[in-house]
């Protein structure tokens, strides 16, 4: 790992851009990844929830990984989300990630089926053991209806040396302290919810798998660095400006909302893949007011 450092800094959960015909826009995907790295981001996480992975086919996922690996040219790690309907599909996707040149994996519980601990452990173990790549567990019980408790995460880490990190998105800030008390520095802790960034860093998180960074990369990096170097007091002013936008990451239509922000600041378009549809009506009007206020009140104006 001499080329770059895993699990530290701002690591965008990159959105998946679509052309007007609904196909993945690989040209923009590549240029957007480079834009994020130019702003100071330290890696790229494709194929997560924000990347609309559940609506992408297997071959589309592999193509996205290859595009990003080529685009960053070893400047930073590509860490794809490994999520699938079946364990077999997850294992195959993990192996394709390694073959494509990805540096690490973000391991998710299975889509749709809300497994118990025995099944969940078997599923993630199969993916973790499919390659020798470093792995980050992704705990997001709100989205996936499966919760990795701190004790379960500790058990998985004890059995698998290549499990190096956890992306914590339960919304329970107390989880960071619980993980630290059980694991010490065994795992890197990463914030997975945008509006818990400062709190997570203050509790020991070393990285941020961020969403609004797709629209505001420089501001995201600045916020993380302020929180890391000076704590909540140093980050307070920028955090106050950013929070209305960051809260767009924690609602059901976060994909549409973040893509709308990207479009309004000139860093993408709002196209999504069905069953998602563009937001409209009062919901859209409210979002646009929030975004316009952020643009007008930007600290750099």
Phi, psi and omega in degrees: 000040181280340184287325185200171180250126176280152166070020177226144177090196182265118183240101185297134162279093191289139176286157176261113181278145180238143171286173180299334180274002177091356178277158179295133179269089185292327179297312179292322178305315181294314182292324179294319177300318179293323177299317180296318179291322178299332180279355178112004177291156191248001179182177179225130175247100174270168170067030172266194178299316179294333178278007178056038185300329183294342180259003181260141176283166182303311182294326176296319179297315180297319179297321178297316178300315181295319178300315184289319177301316179292322184293320184274340173051050176068013175291329186202160181284142168261124187234084185288148170287134178250096181226138186204166175285329182234156177297320180301316179295320178298318178297315179297321180293321177299317180293323176294325178298316178296315180298329181282348180099015177292151187270335185197176182231144168255114190260124182249157170292167183293149172295153167070300185280119179273097190277158172275179186299317181299315180289318180297317179298318179295321181296307183291328177298318179299320180288316180300320183275355182291333178219177174261013181291147172301145183232146173240125174284144179244111179257109180219076184294335178296317183277321190252358175062019178229126186247121171277110176288159176306321180294321178291320176298318178298322180294317178296317180297324181294329183270341188228102181300334181280357169280113188244347188204165173223132172265112187260114182230031180284341186087356179261101183296339179293342179299326181298315179295321180296317179295319179297319183292328180277324192245348184059234179259017181300321179240146169282137177258132179236137177286132181246357178240126188302320185273019173237017187299304184297318179298317180295317178297320178295337179265007173111003178295139179259349182210169182223113172274099196257155179252305181294348175303335178299333180255330183229071184292315182296319180294324179295315179297318180297317180298315180298315183292323176296316180295321182290321185273327187233001179076193186296327181295317181293327184270354193303313185293313180292323179297319180298319177294320190279333190304317179302327176285316182299330180290344175293344182279350190240029177235162186305324182262036183299328180295310180299320184291315180294321177294327176295319176299315178305314182297318185287339177257004175082026179237040178146188175230167187266010181298135177233168180255134179302144020280354175294145174231157177299143178289151183211178176064215183298326179297318179291318181299319178296314181299318181295323176298316179298315183291317179296322178296319179296319179296316183290330184257014182308133183302338181274358181282000000 
